[in-house]
Amino acid sequence: MVGTFNRKNLPFALEVVFFNIIVSYSTIYIIFYPLSFAYPNYIYEWLSSGPIIFYTYEGGYPLLPNFLMAILMVIFVPIIEELVFRGILINRLSVTFKTKTAVIISSILFGVLHTDPLSATLFGVVMAMIYIQTQKLIIPIICHCLNNLAAYVFIIVESMTDDTPTSDAIMVFQDSWLIGLFSIITLMILSLIYLKRGGLYNKLYA
């Protein structure tokens, strides 16, 4: 079910991760940017209640708990989620439903467990398509690991360098609309490229 990793898969995995980052930023600004004006309290809670992925103690960063959290988030969680949502759930749902329906159900269930449900659902769909095309979980696992690694590094760097008071978080988010616009334009360009060539990647190495 898992398969073995081929070095030829790595460029594709990096491409998927980059595409997912663009999708994540685009969906965040498409959904949450308008809500930041209409429902600022909700966005305030969303910005201030992010998941704890690293620990501080007396102004420092203890090595062991943060190392264990990194291993959990970057390795164990992606492997378990791919085994459950793609390896097990899609196969079981396909017994009762059509494959497309199984992909949609498993991806929605995957999405609702994340803080950004829409982009996580789309990511689940892409992982499911890769799994179905290759009949191996190794490429979705590698993509998922790299994606979580990118998110982990980004959140840590942002947390260590961002000294903006929490009360000003909404204003900072609203002022960063150019990032959202750039992400949306990039997403549109990439989508047109992928549609023109017939998919995210027209040849996978199983």
Secondary structure, DSSP 8 states (H G I E B T S, - for coil): ------TTHHHHHHHHHHHHHHHHHHHHHHHHHHHHHH-HHHHHHHHH-----S--BTTB--HHHHHHHHHIIIIIHHHHHIIIIIIIIIHHHHHHS-HHHHHHHHHHHHHHTSSSHHHHHHHHHHHHHHHHHHS-SHHHHHHHHHHHHHHHHHHHHHHHH----GGGHHHHHHHTHHHHHHHHHHHHHHHHHHHHTTSS-S----
